């Protein structure tokens, strides 16, 4: 019984999977933030172009 418990304590494969999951979620958050900032910038650019086209 002690050997099984000792092997369970030494097993770190679950911790590694959690770490990879956290890294992937942080990368996802960074991508979402970047796309949102780019979308806002593009929206204002297209609004400016549209405004210039309608005045001429």
RODO-2510 file (C-alpha; in nm, 4 decimals, decimal comma):
residues 56
     n   res          X          Y          Z
     1     x     0,0000     0,0000     0,0000
     2     x     0,2864     0,2375     0,0806
     3     x     0,4433     0,1755    -0,2617
     4     x     0,1206     0,2672    -0,4392
     5     x     0,0863     0,5874    -0,2390
     6     x     0,4527     0,6800    -0,2978
     7     x     0,4125     0,6231    -0,6728
     8     x     0,0982     0,8375    -0,6731
     9     x     0,2793     1,1230    -0,4948
    10     x     0,5738     1,1100    -0,7392
    11     x     0,3501     1,1079    -1,0493
    12     x     0,3565     1,4595    -1,1959
    13     x     0,1820     1,3974    -1,5286
    14     x    -0,1396     1,5599    -1,4066
    15     x     0,0471     1,8701    -1,2908
    16     x     0,2141     1,8973    -1,6300
    17     x    -0,1216     1,8794    -1,8065
    18     x    -0,2570     2,1552    -1,5823
    19     x     0,0469     2,3722    -1,6559
    20     x     0,0007     2,3255    -2,0314
    21     x    -0,3663     2,4124    -1,9921
    22     x    -0,2811     2,7328    -1,8069
    23     x    -0,0259     2,8315    -2,0694
    24     x    -0,2751     2,7658    -2,3492
    25     x    -0,5421     2,9725    -2,1750
    26     x    -0,3007     3,2643    -2,1253
    27     x    -0,2062     3,2513    -2,4928
    28     x    -0,5763     3,2483    -2,5808
    29     x    -0,6421     3,5542    -2,3654
    30     x    -0,3495     3,7364    -2,5292
    31     x    -0,4795     3,6518    -2,8768
    32     x    -0,8299     3,7698    -2,7895
    33     x    -0,6953     4,0979    -2,6504
    34     x    -0,4842     4,1537    -2,9630
    35     x    -0,7701     4,0802    -3,2004
    36     x    -1,0017     4,3091    -3,0056
    37     x    -0,7507     4,5958    -3,0221
    38     x    -0,6964     4,5357    -3,3933
    39     x    -1,0719     4,5232    -3,4529
    40     x    -1,1233     4,8560    -3,2771
    41     x    -0,8451     5,0130    -3,4823
    42     x    -0,9823     4,8763    -3,8085
    43     x    -1,3316     4,9905    -3,7209
    44     x    -1,2185     5,3480    -3,6678
    45     x    -1,0139     5,3376    -3,9910
    46     x    -1,3093     5,2124    -4,1948
    47     x    -1,5356     5,4708    -4,0333
    48     x    -1,2936     5,7468    -4,1351
    49     x    -1,2726     5,6152    -4,4918
    50     x    -1,6491     5,5859    -4,5097
    51     x    -1,6885     5,9409    -4,3847
    52     x    -1,4489     6,0694    -4,6473
    53     x    -1,6249     5,8814    -4,9263
    54     x    -1,9701     6,0128    -4,8407
    55     x    -1,8564     6,3772    -4,8338
    56     x    -1,7181     6,3748    -5,1901
***
